[in-house]
Every structure is written in C-alpha cells, then in structure tokens.
C-alpha cells in the first residue's frame, strides 16, 4: 500500500535517540534548547518554545492572546485543532470562507492557516503553520508548527511556537510547565501555578534535530513529486471538469505538505467513499483534508455558519500520497490508479 503520508526515518535519528538514552537525561534539556534555537533561526524568529504536540503549541498560542481578542477569525478548511484550541481558550470562532484557488482564507484572519504549506498573504496574530515547516515568508506574531509523523519533519509527536516577542516566549514557557518560565534542569525553590504540562522531551528533540538536517532534501523531493503529479495527470487528460487541483499560490518559499485534488463526483459517477475504496484495492491510500470544521456538529450547532467556497471544496477534496522519500514510480502508480478508477 502506498500511504498518503509517511515519515523518513534513518540511522541518523536512531543514533540521535541512542545518544540521549545513554546520557540518562530524557526530559526537557539541552537537546530541546538546541532544537528550539534551530527552528527559530530557520523561521527568522528570536525564540522557539517546544511542546509535546502541535495541538498543545496551538493551545498555548491561543491563550497568550486571551487579553487581546475574544472573537478570533479563522478559516474553516483546516484540521479541527485550529478551532478547538480557540474554543478551549475561551474565545469565539468566527469562521471565514476560503479562496478556491489557494484553499486559504479569502480575508485577513486573526488565526490563519498555511494550508498544505502555502503562505498566507496577510499577516496574522497567529499562523497555524502545521503544514509549513521550512516555508519562507510566514508573517505573524506567533507561528505554530506541528511535528506529527505526517508533517514535513517529525519528532514522533511534537510542536513548537516561534516568535520574536520575548514577552510571548516567556508566557508560552509558563503555560507549558506549571507556570514556570524555565529551561531544562532546575534546582531550588519554585512557585508553581495551575498551568498545564506539555514540555517536549530530549528524545523527541534529538529526532527533530536529525530531521532538520534532512529538511531541504525532503522539501525538494516533495516539490519534484508535485510537479510530476501535475504533468502525469495532465497527460492522462485531467485538469478538466472531472479532476483538477488548486491553482496557487505559487509564491517563492512555499513548501508542499500535501497534494490535494478536486473531483467532481457527478462527472465521474461515484462518491468519495467509493473512490477511496477502489483506490485502496489498487494499493493506494488517499485522504480527505478536510471536512470543514464549521460543519462538525459542535460548531454547526453553535454558529450555523454558511461558507459556500469552503463547502464546495470540502465536498470534492481528495489528498493523494505525498512524502519525502516517495519515488517517481510510486507517483506514476498513483496516477495510473486514479485514471483506472475514474475511467
């Protein structure tokens, strides 16, 4: 089965983890600090604060803005974590529609999403950049990454917020560990607060440091495979009313975390579950990214938002396999399966 996503793990990651295990210091320590500094520098920011998951990082980012905003505008075509963390922080979600060409917000948002690694046009207070580690030109007070195994690099599970605001960085550290804005091992009297605990381990950070060294190659692989997809799908006669894909944006600095296509089900005479099943029978896993958040029962009951472009995309979107070590032969196999299923 060709998976829809898969991490690239090698001997470098295994050696990095073994070194941490041999050190006997497994919790937050020197590796985490090194990983935070490296990701911050890559992002052009002064500070990085690592968490156990991308959702935890988003949750902390939303809470740092608690005194500034009560209603946060956010696109609905995203993973549920973007909206869930807004609600958990006590804010109100104001869902905005997307542009069909980019799958990103049509208007400026307080919490924008770098969908599939594209770069939002407008600066936002918070950017959910879970798909966009390695992208250049992200604009926002707080940039939030995820290092889940289906992202451009992984730490197993993990996330990070990068910022150039020292006050935000201090607050993020306070929120991730019982109110303490400290790094690594500490001694002496401390004053705890009723905060959470979501600090990254040195084991995870060691994997992340090894992955960062591979990031340019992994992003290059993804870009090559996306260009191959487009060429082979066009050669197969697609790019028409049956199957097409978002047209942009093609700004310098974009990275590719996913390759999404739109399928007009009425034109091909099947539904998305049937397409998914037939692709699986041919050895290809596909995804649905995403069912619009405003249509999930909790959010629909609370807000009753109507977003025509988001709903159009949500009904038709399919994610084809894309990962860092994907081969040219695998892309061809996926395209052949698409052609057979839709014929």
N, C-alpha and C positions, 0 to 999 in steps of 0.2 A: 504494500500500500504506500503510495506517495502521500506523505502527510501534508496538511495545509500549512503547518509551521513546525520547525524543529531547531533546537539549539545546535551550535557547532562546538563540541567539547573534545579536547585532545589531551595530549600528555602534559602540556603546559599547565592546564587547570588542575590536573591530578597532582602534579609536583607542587603547585602553589598550596593546595589544601594540605598535602602531607607535611609541608614545612610548618604550617600553622599548628597542625596536630602535634608535631614534635616540640613546638615551643611551649605547649601546655597552656597558653593563653588563648582561649577560644571566643571570648565575649568581645565587646567593643574595645578596640585597642589601636595599635599602630597601623594595622592594615586598613582599618576603616578610615582613619585620618588621611592616609595616603590616597585611598580611593576617592574620598570626598574632595581632596585638593585636585586630583587629576580630572575628575568630571567637571568641577567648577572651572578649571582652566580651559578645558575643551569647550565649555559653554560661554566663555568670556565673562564669567562672573567671579566675584571675590570669595564667595562662601558656598560650601556644599554641606548639606545635612542629610545623612543616610538613615533610612528606615527599613523595617522588616519587609514591607511591601509597598508597591506603588499606591495602593489604596490608603495605607497609613500616611504616606507622604502627602497625598491629596487632602486627607482629612486634616492634617496639621496646617497645611497651607490655607484651607478654608477658615480654620479657626483663628489664624493670625489676623484675618480681615474682619473679625467679629465686630469690632467697634466702628468699622468704616461703612459697611453695607449690610442692609437687611434683606434686600432683594438682589439676587445675582442673575444676570442674563447669561444663558448657556445654550449651545446648540443641542438638539435632541438626538442627532445621529451620532451616538457615542456609546461607549460601554457604560453600564449603569452606575459605575463608581463615581463618575463625574458628578452626576446629580445626587447620588446617595450621600456623598460627603458634604454637599451643600445643605441638604436637609438635616443631616446629623449635627452640623454646626449651628443649627437654629435659624438658617437663612431660608428665604423663599426662592424657589426656582422660577425664573421667567424664561420659558423656552422660546428660542428664536429659530426661524426657518433657515435652511441652507441654500447655497447655490448648487444647482445640479452639476455644473461643470467641475467644481472643486470638492464637493461634499463637505464644505466647511461653512461656517456661519455667514449669512448674507450681510449682516450688520455687526457693528462692534459689540463685543461681549465683555462682561466682567471676567468670566471664566471661559476662555476659548479652548478649542481642541485642535491639535495639529494632526488632523485625520490622515492616517496611512503614511505619515512622515512629511506631509506638506506643511508649508509655513503660512500661518495666518497673516493676512495683510495688515491688520490693525494691532496696535499694542494693547495688551490686556493686563489687568492686575494679576491674574493667574492664568497660566497656559498649561493645560493638560497635554504634555508632550510625551506621553507614554509610548507613542509610536516613533518618536523623533530624536532619540539619542544620536548625536553626530550631525544633526542639521545645523546649518549656519543661518543666522539672521532671525532667530526667535526673539520676539520682543515681549517683555513682561516683567513685572516686579518679582514674580515667583514662577520659575519654570520647574515643572514636576515631571520626573522620569519614572518609568517602570522597568524593572529588570527581570520580569517574568520570562520563562523559557521561550515564549512566542515573540519576544521583542528582539531588537537588533543585536543586543548583547544581553547576557543573563548573569545573575548571581544565584540562581536557583529560584528564590523569591527575593524581592527587594525593591526599593525605590529610593529616590533622592529628590530633594528640593534644592535648587541653586538660586542664589540671589546676590546682588551687590549691596544690599542693605544690611548693615551689621545688626540693627535692631531686630529685623525679621529673623536673621540667623540665630540670634540669642533666644528669641521666643520659640522658634522651631525646636531648638535643643531642649528647652524647658518642657515643651509639650511631649517630647518623645521619651522622657525618662523621669517620671515622678516629680516634675518641676525643677529638675537640676540642669543647669546650662553648663555641664562639664563634659570633658572628653576623656575617654579611656579610664584606666585605673585611678582611683582617688582614695584618699585617706582623710581621717579627721571628722569633725562634727559637720553635719549637713542638715539643711532644713528642707524637708520634703513638702510637696504639695499634692493634692488629689488629681494628678495628671495620669496619663497612660504610660505604658512601657512598650516601645516599639523600636528599640535600638538595633542596628544591624550587627551581626557577628563578624569577627575577623575571618571566619571560614568563608562566609559569603563574599566579603570584600576581596579576599585573595582570588576567588574565582573571577570577580569583576575586573581586577587589575590585569589578569591574564587575558580576559576577553577584550579589554580596551586596546591592547596591543594588536589585536586582530581586526578591530573595527573598520579601518579603512578598506581592508581586503573584503570583509563581509559586506560592506555597503556597495563596493564595486561589483561584487557578484550579484547582488540583488538588482542593481541597475541594469546590468547586462541581461539578466533573465527577463526583466520587464520589457526591454526593447525587443528581445526575441519573441516574447508573448505577442506583442503588438504586430510584429511582422508576420508571424505564422498565422495568427487569427485573421489578419487582412488577406493573406494568401488563400485562406480557406473560405473566403467570401463573406466574412463577418465585418462588423463595423457598420451594419445596416440596421433595419428595424427589428431584427431578431436579437442581436447581441452587439452591444457597444460598451464603451468604458468612459470614465470621466476624462475630460479633455485637458485638464490642468489643475492647479497652476504648475508651470514648468520653471519656476524661479530657480536661480542658482542657489545651491545649498540644500535643496530638498533631498530627503532620503526615502527609501522605499521599505516600509514595514509590511505592507500588504499590496496585492494587486487585485482590485475589485472590477467586476464587470456588471453591466445591467442586462438582464434577459427579459424580453417582452413575452411573458408566458402565453398570452393569447396567440402570438405569432408562431410559437413552436408547438402548441397543442399539448402542454403539460404544465404541472405545477412545480414549485421549488422542491418540496419533499420528494417527488418522483425523480426530478433531475438529480438530486443528491444521492438517491438510492441507485440510480443507473450508473452514475459516476463511480460510486463505491464498488459496484460489480465489476467495473473495469480497472479497479486498483487505484482510484484517485479519491482522496478525501477533499471535500470543499467545505467552506464555512459560510455563515450568514452574518456579516458585520456591517450594520447591526439592525436589530429590531428597534425602531425609535423608542427612546425612553419615555416620551410623553404618552405613549400608548400602553405602557405597562399598567396593570390595574391600579396600583397605588397612585401613580401620577395622573392617570386619566380621571380617577375619581376625585382627586383633589383639585386639578387645574383645568380639565376639559379643553386643552389647547388644540388648535387646528393649524397644522403646518403642511400645506399642500406639497411642497417640493420634498420635504423630508419624508412624507408618507409615500410619495411616488418612488423615491429611491429605496426606502425600506422594503417595499413590496417586490422589488426587482433585483436587489443587490445580491451578488454571489462573490465569495472570495476564493480565488484559485491558489493553489500551493505556491509559496514563495519562502525561501530560507537561504541562509548564507552559503551553504555548500551544495545547493541544488545544481544539478548538471544540465547541460544543454539537452541531453537525451530525455531527461525527465520532463522538461518543458514541452518537448515535442510529443511525448506520450500523453501529457495532459491535453494539449491542443487536439490531438487525434481523438481522444475520448470525447471531448466537447463536440467535435464535428460528428462523431458517430451517434451520440445521444440526441443531438438536436436535428439530425438529418430527417 
